[in-house]
Amino acid sequence: MKATQGKLGRVFLLHLENGDDAVKAIQDFARENGILAAQVSVMADRALAGIITPDDSDQPVLNLHGLTAGPITWTDADVIIQELLGMRFRRVKDPDSGLEVIAKMPSTKTRVMEKPSPTPEVAGPGTVPVYLFNAEFN
């Protein structure tokens, strides 16, 4: 398993109106607002979750789980977009499965923070230093 840590940025609430192409509207909104990474929740006739990731030309692409190909329209839908900051990743095709998966990009920011050991009087004998890592993985 690989993991990385980021922070939540801006949060948006969108209301899609009758006839809006949901995927196009959300991607256009992300592009207009400079959102390259976000988690997305859609409440329409059913609840859907997805993620916005940058494509090869650094344009935001929405992947909503459970949707079929083609334009998706609802009579009424609410969308919450939660921007993800401090993480660099994009969606790429997995050579083994042929599916698009999230791949993290190389990080230029890896840091190690040392948490000081408590004194033996507080922690008891045999106390060792604790290291906390905050890193991005390839």
C-alpha positions in Angstrom: 0.0 0.0 0.0 1.2 3.5 -0.7 -0.2 6.7 0.9 0.3 10.4 0.8 -1.0 13.2 2.8 -2.5 16.5 1.7 -4.9 19.1 2.8 -8.4 20.2 1.9 -8.5 23.4 0.0 -11.6 25.2 -1.2 -15.0 23.6 -1.0 -17.7 24.3 -3.6 -21.4 23.4 -3.9 -22.8 23.3 -7.4 -26.4 22.8 -8.5 -26.8 21.2 -11.9 -29.9 22.2 -13.7 -32.2 20.3 -16.1 -30.3 19.5 -19.3 -26.7 20.2 -17.9 -24.2 17.5 -19.0 -22.9 16.7 -15.5 -19.4 15.6 -16.4 -18.8 18.5 -18.8 -20.2 21.0 -16.3 -18.1 19.8 -13.5 -14.9 19.6 -15.6 -15.6 23.1 -17.0 -16.1 24.5 -13.5 -12.8 22.8 -12.3 -10.9 24.3 -15.2 -12.4 27.8 -14.7 -11.5 27.7 -11.0 -8.0 26.1 -11.3 -8.9 22.8 -9.6 -6.6 20.0 -10.6 -7.3 17.6 -7.8 -10.5 17.1 -5.9 -12.9 14.6 -4.5 -16.4 14.9 -5.9 -19.8 13.9 -4.5 -22.9 14.0 -6.6 -26.4 13.7 -5.1 -29.0 13.1 -7.9 -31.3 10.2 -8.5 -28.5 8.3 -6.7 -25.4 9.2 -4.8 -22.1 9.0 -6.8 -18.5 9.6 -5.8 -15.5 10.5 -7.9 -12.3 12.3 -8.3 -10.9 15.0 -10.4 -7.3 14.4 -11.6 -5.1 16.2 -14.1 -4.6 14.7 -17.6 -1.4 14.7 -19.6 -1.9 18.3 -20.5 -2.7 19.3 -16.9 -6.4 19.8 -17.6 -8.9 18.5 -14.9 -10.7 15.3 -15.8 -13.6 13.9 -13.8 -14.1 10.2 -13.1 -17.4 9.4 -11.5 -17.6 5.8 -10.3 -20.6 3.9 -11.6 -21.3 6.0 -14.7 -21.5 4.7 -18.3 -20.0 6.4 -21.3 -21.8 9.4 -22.9 -23.4 12.5 -21.6 -25.0 12.2 -18.2 -27.9 14.6 -17.4 -30.2 14.7 -14.4 -33.3 16.8 -13.8 -31.8 18.0 -10.6 -28.4 17.4 -9.0 -26.2 18.9 -6.3 -22.4 18.5 -6.4 -19.8 19.0 -3.7 -16.2 19.5 -4.8 -13.5 19.3 -2.2 -10.2 20.5 -3.5 -7.1 18.4 -2.6 -3.9 20.4 -2.0 -0.3 19.2 -1.5 -0.6 16.0 -3.6 0.6 15.5 -7.1 -1.0 12.7 -9.0 -2.7 11.9 -12.3 -4.7 9.1 -13.9 -2.7 6.7 -16.1 -3.5 3.4 -17.9 -2.3 0.4 -16.1 -0.5 -1.9 -18.5 -1.6 -5.1 -16.8 -5.3 -4.4 -16.5 -5.8 -1.8 -19.2 -7.8 0.3 -16.6 -7.1 3.9 -15.7 -5.6 4.1 -12.2 -4.2 6.9 -10.1 -0.5 7.2 -10.2 1.4 9.6 -8.0 4.0 11.9 -9.6 7.5 12.2 -8.2 7.7 14.5 -5.3 10.1 17.4 -4.9 9.0 17.8 -1.3 9.8 14.9 1.1 10.5 15.7 4.6 11.3 13.8 7.8 10.3 15.3 11.1 11.8 14.0 14.3 9.5 14.0 17.3 11.7 14.4 20.4 11.8 11.4 22.8 10.1 11.9 26.1 12.5 12.0 29.1 13.0 8.6 30.8 11.2 10.0 33.9 8.1 10.5 31.7 8.3 7.5 29.4 10.2 5.0 31.4 13.4 3.1 30.5 14.0 1.9 26.9 12.5 4.9 25.2 13.4 5.3 21.5 13.0 8.3 19.1 9.9 8.4 17.0 10.2 9.6 13.4 7.2 10.9 11.5 7.3 10.8 7.7 5.4 13.0 5.3 6.3 11.9 1.8 4.8 11.3 -1.7 5.5 8.1 -3.4 6.1 7.3 -7.1 
